[in-house]
């Protein structure tokens, strides 16, 4: 059952994908959070293996504004064993673990592991359906296979296609399955993003989310540097420009969507 959380007047942005569990933030995470605090009211920290998932949970338990997501990234599929589901299930029992992820398929870097990636993803989708948790999905050069697999779970799963890079037709298919689309720094880039910006312009307002994917994909004018959650308003501003609406509408819509999908409390 999809949660019915109400979030009528979101005060701040929500960063739905920020790797504060990455070593790049070891030295100054408190400063990074402080710099974001005026604009960003909640941050979801996704794991990518068991160690980073545990760290995401620990970070979330120490901070009122942080939430954790727990999962094994397709980069780690070569090490996947079904016994890891027990560890993931234990982490997902923690009160601030709100999603299963970052999980998915990546045929760009690891085409030789397609079968193992699908096995790893399918096991975690089953776990998410069992526990009624949303999923955070990574997809690179694998939209057809990922959407085919998600269709098996239609009506049983909800989630977000993180860092959307697919076509408009693939976006329509993903939304029809019950997915949201995550937009980040990529939409601020000048080259090779026309298709992504087209989806960002046309996607239904109730199915868009904001994310930084920090420390990766810093938005213009910070491209090439470490990304941070304080840069989320720059992404929102660009999304508002693409959609020809006030940035305030982006803030309200995306915060409502994130609260609904991840069942976040009002702040």
C-alpha positions as CSV (number, residue, x, y, z in Angstrom):
1,X,0.0,0.0,0.0
2,X,1.3,3.4,-0.9
3,X,1.7,5.7,2.1
4,X,-0.7,8.6,2.4
5,X,1.7,11.0,4.1
6,X,0.5,14.7,3.8
7,X,3.1,17.4,3.4
8,X,1.0,20.4,2.5
9,X,3.5,23.2,3.1
10,X,7.0,22.0,2.7
11,X,9.4,24.6,4.0
12,X,12.6,23.4,2.4
13,X,13.9,21.3,-0.4
14,X,14.5,17.5,-0.1
15,X,17.6,16.0,-1.5
16,X,16.5,12.5,-2.4
17,X,20.0,11.1,-3.3
18,X,23.1,12.3,-1.6
19,X,26.1,10.1,-0.7
20,X,27.2,11.7,2.5
21,X,28.5,8.2,3.4
22,X,31.2,8.7,0.7
23,X,34.8,9.2,1.9
24,X,34.9,12.6,0.3
25,X,32.7,13.9,3.2
26,X,34.7,12.3,6.0
27,X,36.5,15.4,7.0
28,X,33.8,18.1,6.9
29,X,30.3,16.5,6.9
30,X,29.0,18.8,9.7
31,X,30.1,21.8,7.8
32,X,28.4,20.5,4.6
33,X,25.2,19.9,6.5
34,X,25.3,23.3,8.1
35,X,25.8,25.0,4.7
36,X,22.8,23.2,3.3
37,X,20.5,23.7,6.3
38,X,18.9,27.0,5.3
39,X,17.5,25.5,2.0
40,X,17.5,21.7,2.4
41,X,15.3,20.2,5.1
42,X,15.8,16.5,4.5
43,X,18.5,14.3,2.8
44,X,18.3,10.7,1.9
45,X,21.7,8.9,2.0
46,X,21.8,5.8,-0.2
47,X,24.0,2.8,0.5
48,X,25.8,1.0,-2.3
49,X,27.1,-2.0,-0.4
50,X,26.6,-3.4,3.1
51,X,29.3,-1.2,4.7
52,X,28.0,2.1,3.1
53,X,24.5,1.1,3.9
54,X,25.4,0.6,7.6
55,X,27.1,4.0,7.6
56,X,24.1,5.6,6.0
57,X,21.9,4.3,8.8
58,X,24.4,5.5,11.5
59,X,24.5,8.9,9.9
60,X,20.8,9.1,9.8
61,X,20.4,8.1,13.4
62,X,22.7,10.9,14.5
63,X,20.9,13.7,12.5
64,X,17.3,14.8,12.5
65,X,17.5,15.8,8.8
66,X,19.1,12.6,7.4
67,X,17.4,9.4,6.3
68,X,19.1,6.2,5.0
69,X,18.5,3.9,2.0
70,X,20.0,0.4,2.1
71,X,21.1,-1.7,-0.9
72,X,23.8,-3.2,-3.1
73,X,24.7,-1.3,-6.2
74,X,25.1,-3.1,-9.6
75,X,28.8,-2.3,-9.4
76,X,28.9,-4.8,-6.5
77,X,26.9,-7.6,-8.2
78,X,30.0,-9.7,-8.6
79,X,30.2,-10.1,-4.8
80,X,26.5,-10.8,-4.4
81,X,25.3,-13.7,-2.2
82,X,21.7,-14.4,-1.2
83,X,22.9,-14.5,2.4
84,X,23.3,-10.7,2.2
85,X,19.5,-10.3,2.2
86,X,19.5,-11.0,6.0
87,X,21.9,-8.2,6.6
88,X,19.9,-5.8,4.4
89,X,16.6,-6.9,6.1
90,X,18.2,-6.1,9.5
91,X,19.3,-2.6,8.4
92,X,15.9,-1.9,6.9
93,X,14.3,-2.6,10.2
94,X,15.9,0.6,11.6
95,X,13.4,3.4,11.9
96,X,15.3,5.9,9.7
97,X,15.9,3.4,6.8
98,X,13.3,4.6,4.4
99,X,14.1,2.8,1.1
100,X,16.0,0.0,-0.7
101,X,18.8,1.3,-2.8
102,X,20.9,2.3,-4.5
103,X,20.1,-0.8,-6.6
104,X,19.7,-1.3,-10.4
105,X,21.5,-2.2,-13.6
106,X,24.6,-0.8,-15.2
107,X,25.6,-2.1,-18.6
108,X,27.9,0.8,-19.4
109,X,30.6,-0.2,-17.0
110,X,29.8,-3.9,-16.4
111,X,28.1,-5.4,-19.5
112,X,29.9,-8.7,-18.7
113,X,27.9,-9.1,-15.5
114,X,24.3,-8.7,-16.9
115,X,23.0,-12.0,-15.4
116,X,24.6,-11.4,-12.0
117,X,23.3,-7.8,-11.9
118,X,19.7,-9.0,-12.7
119,X,20.0,-11.7,-10.0
120,X,21.2,-9.1,-7.5
121,X,18.5,-6.6,-8.4
122,X,15.6,-9.1,-8.5
123,X,16.5,-10.3,-5.0
124,X,16.4,-6.8,-3.6
125,X,13.2,-5.9,-5.4
126,X,11.6,-9.0,-3.7
127,X,12.9,-7.7,-0.4
128,X,11.4,-4.2,-1.1
129,X,8.1,-5.7,-2.0
130,X,8.1,-7.9,1.1
131,X,8.9,-5.0,3.4
132,X,6.8,-2.4,1.5
133,X,9.8,-0.1,1.0
134,X,10.3,2.2,-2.0
135,X,13.3,1.5,-4.2
136,X,16.0,3.9,-5.4
137,X,17.1,2.7,-8.9
138,X,20.4,3.2,-10.7
139,X,20.1,2.6,-14.5
140,X,22.8,3.1,-17.2
141,X,22.4,1.8,-20.7
142,X,19.9,-0.8,-19.3
143,X,16.5,0.8,-19.4
144,X,14.8,-1.9,-21.4
145,X,15.9,-4.7,-19.1
146,X,15.2,-2.7,-15.9
147,X,11.7,-1.7,-17.0
148,X,10.9,-5.2,-18.1
149,X,11.9,-6.4,-14.6
150,X,9.9,-3.7,-12.8
151,X,6.8,-4.5,-14.8
152,X,6.8,-7.9,-13.0
153,X,6.3,-6.0,-9.8
154,X,3.8,-3.4,-11.0
155,X,1.4,-2.6,-8.2
156,X,3.7,-4.1,-5.6
157,X,6.6,-1.6,-5.8
158,X,7.1,2.2,-5.9
159,X,10.3,4.1,-6.3
160,X,12.5,6.6,-8.1
161,X,14.6,6.2,-11.2
162,X,17.6,8.1,-9.9
163,X,19.6,10.4,-12.2
164,X,17.2,10.0,-15.1
165,X,18.9,9.6,-18.4
166,X,16.4,7.7,-20.5
167,X,14.2,8.8,-23.4
168,X,10.7,10.2,-23.2
169,X,9.1,6.9,-24.2
170,X,11.1,5.2,-21.4
171,X,10.0,7.8,-19.0
172,X,6.3,7.3,-19.9
173,X,6.8,3.6,-19.3
174,X,8.6,4.1,-16.0
175,X,5.8,6.4,-14.7
176,X,3.2,3.9,-15.8
177,X,4.9,1.3,-13.7
178,X,4.7,3.6,-10.7
179,X,8.1,5.2,-10.7
180,X,9.2,8.8,-10.0
181,X,12.0,10.5,-12.0
182,X,15.0,12.0,-10.2
183,X,16.7,15.1,-11.7
184,X,20.1,16.4,-10.6
185,X,23.0,18.4,-11.8
186,X,22.9,16.8,-15.3
187,X,20.0,19.1,-16.3
188,X,22.3,22.1,-15.8
189,X,24.9,20.9,-18.3
190,X,25.1,22.5,-21.8
191,X,26.0,19.5,-24.0
192,X,24.4,16.1,-24.7
193,X,21.5,16.5,-22.3
194,X,18.7,17.5,-24.8
195,X,16.8,14.3,-24.3
196,X,17.0,14.5,-20.5
197,X,15.9,18.1,-20.5
198,X,12.9,17.2,-22.7
199,X,11.8,14.7,-20.1
200,X,12.4,17.2,-17.3
201,X,10.1,19.6,-19.2
202,X,7.3,17.2,-19.9
203,X,7.2,14.8,-16.9
204,X,4.1,15.0,-14.7
205,X,4.6,17.4,-11.8
206,X,3.6,14.8,-9.3
207,X,6.3,12.4,-10.5
208,X,9.5,14.6,-10.3
209,X,12.1,14.6,-7.6
210,X,15.3,16.6,-6.9
211,X,18.6,15.1,-6.1
212,X,22.3,16.1,-6.0
213,X,24.0,12.7,-6.2
214,X,26.8,14.4,-4.2
215,X,29.7,14.1,-4.4
216,X,29.1,13.4,-8.1
217,X,27.6,15.5,-10.9
218,X,27.9,19.0,-9.4
219,X,25.7,21.5,-11.2
220,X,26.9,24.4,-13.2
221,X,28.7,26.6,-12.1
222,X,30.4,24.1,-9.8
223,X,30.8,21.3,-12.5
224,X,34.0,19.4,-11.9
225,X,34.1,20.1,-8.2
226,X,32.7,18.1,-5.3
227,X,28.9,18.2,-5.3
228,X,27.1,19.2,-2.1
229,X,23.5,19.2,-0.9
230,X,23.7,23.0,-0.7
231,X,23.8,23.1,-4.5
232,X,20.3,21.6,-4.7
233,X,18.6,25.0,-5.2
234,X,20.7,25.5,-8.4
235,X,19.2,22.3,-9.8
236,X,15.7,23.4,-8.8
237,X,16.2,26.7,-10.5
238,X,17.2,25.1,-13.7
239,X,14.3,22.7,-13.6
240,X,12.0,25.6,-13.1
241,X,13.5,27.4,-16.1
242,X,13.1,24.2,-18.2
243,X,9.4,23.9,-17.2
244,X,8.7,27.7,-17.4
245,X,7.3,27.9,-13.9
246,X,8.4,29.6,-10.6
247,X,11.1,27.8,-8.6
248,X,8.7,27.9,-5.6
249,X,6.4,25.5,-7.5
250,X,9.3,23.2,-8.0
251,X,10.2,23.3,-4.3
252,X,6.7,22.6,-3.2
253,X,5.9,19.9,-5.7
254,X,9.2,18.0,-5.3
255,X,9.1,18.1,-1.5
256,X,5.5,16.8,-1.5
257,X,6.5,14.1,-3.9
258,X,9.5,13.0,-1.8
259,X,7.6,13.0,1.4
260,X,4.9,10.9,-0.2
261,X,7.2,8.4,-1.8
262,X,9.5,7.9,1.2
263,X,6.9,8.4,3.9
264,X,8.8,11.2,5.5
265,X,7.4,13.1,8.5
266,X,6.4,16.8,8.1
267,X,9.1,19.2,9.1
